């Protein structure tokens, strides 16, 4: 029988990045505080976070986008094995090219970190209550440890995360709140 712990073990054994339990608890609490039940998630991976969020609150429904076919297949297996197919819908797609239909209470961005700004601009308009962005600190490299980065690609990604933070702070119509949870999270709401 599959459990969340089984999925955690699979993620650890196969180097699949998933949200920490602390991060899941924070996201779940934030969704509950904002009465958010319909969720659009960018970055399914193996459906760990989507499954955990739905198991905590069975009224939640999640549409989640994943571009990696192998992870998408594993996500669907996990969702099926946990009997959550009625609450979680997965789409195999590059989120840069997906057309959203309808509106969602919440948006969760937990995908390619260098694309946070692009994803936010594409999908926040379809979000009615709250947006949560995970891994905004990227192991401390974005701010405190930037000088330790020797890889050009990693430096570029850190710059893009920093630009995204600056973009959020420059928007007078938004309230962006940083939380020192997991590897850093930002919660965004309209004023």
Secondary structure, 3 states (H helix, E strand, C coil): CCCHHHHHHHHHHCCCCCCCHHHHHHHHHHHHHCCCCEEEEECCCCCHHHHHHHHHCCCCEEEEEECCHHHHHHHHHHHHHCCCCCCEEEEECCHHHCCCCCCEEEEEECCCHHHHHHHHHHHHHHEEEEEEEECCCCCCCCCCCHHHCCCHHHHHHHHHHHHHHHHHHHCCCEEEEEECCCCCEEEEEEC
